[in-house]
Amino acid sequence: MNGVERELSDRRFDVLLERLDRIGDELAKLNRRADNDENFLKLTRELASLNASLQALGLFQWPPPAASVPTSFPLVAV
């Protein structure tokens, strides 16, 4: 292998290493996102459990009963 071929081989190797570094960075981002998604799912399960407990105790109802939500606003003469 002469000097020119070796230089080209070294450049290709450097380019490959740069690409692998970028792939590693993207994998790290995806792992962080997956961890966040997993934590979000845990949080939603905990909230659903809390909601069920509060409803069982009669302390909370979601959505609120339709009777307590006004369907129209009274007209007021100005």
Secondary structure as UniProt FT lines:
FT   HELIX           3..57
FT   HELIX           66..68
//
